[in-house]
């Protein structure tokens, strides 16, 4: 699933995100969503989230529902 719609992202989901420093390469980082940082209902580059380990990036793929 894509990470462009805020409604499809909840705390506890396992997701792949792109960190700010990895935007040029597109390197993905996997983790569990702690907080949703984007307020708008959708974003063309993905919803910005904070993972449980503190990393912040935009969701590219939703891996698993809890």
C-alpha positions as CSV (number, residue, x, y, z in Angstrom):
1,X,0.0,0.0,0.0
2,X,1.1,3.5,-0.7
3,X,1.8,6.1,2.1
4,X,0.2,9.1,0.4
5,X,-3.1,9.1,2.3
6,X,-3.1,10.1,6.0
7,X,-6.2,7.9,6.7
8,X,-4.3,4.7,5.8
9,X,-1.5,5.3,8.3
10,X,-1.9,4.6,12.0
11,X,0.5,4.3,15.0
12,X,1.9,0.8,15.2
13,X,2.0,0.1,11.5
14,X,5.2,-1.3,10.0
15,X,6.3,1.0,7.1
16,X,9.1,1.8,4.8
17,X,10.1,5.5,4.8
18,X,12.6,7.7,3.0
19,X,14.7,9.8,5.4
20,X,15.5,13.4,4.4
21,X,19.2,12.6,3.7
22,X,18.2,9.5,1.6
23,X,15.8,11.4,-0.7
24,X,18.3,11.6,-3.6
25,X,19.1,7.9,-3.5
26,X,15.6,6.6,-2.5
27,X,17.1,4.4,0.2
28,X,14.2,3.0,2.4
29,X,14.2,2.6,6.1
30,X,11.8,0.1,7.8
31,X,10.2,0.8,11.2
32,X,7.1,1.1,13.3
33,X,5.1,4.4,13.2
34,X,5.0,6.3,16.5
35,X,3.6,9.7,15.4
36,X,2.0,11.1,12.2
37,X,3.5,14.5,11.5
38,X,1.7,15.6,8.4
39,X,-1.7,17.3,9.1
40,X,-3.1,17.4,5.6
41,X,-5.2,14.4,4.4
42,X,-2.7,13.5,1.6
43,X,0.7,14.4,0.4
44,X,2.2,13.7,-3.1
45,X,5.6,12.6,-1.6
46,X,4.1,10.6,1.3
47,X,2.9,11.3,4.8
48,X,5.6,12.4,7.2
49,X,5.9,10.2,10.3
50,X,8.2,9.6,13.2
51,X,9.3,6.0,13.8
52,X,9.6,4.5,17.3
53,X,13.4,4.8,17.1
54,X,13.0,8.6,16.5
55,X,13.8,8.7,12.8
56,X,11.6,11.0,10.7
57,X,10.7,10.5,7.0
58,X,8.0,10.1,4.4
59,X,6.1,6.9,4.1
60,X,6.6,5.1,0.8
61,X,5.1,1.7,1.5
62,X,2.9,0.2,4.3
63,X,4.3,-3.2,5.1
64,X,2.0,-4.8,7.7
65,X,-1.1,-3.9,9.7
66,X,-0.8,-4.7,13.5
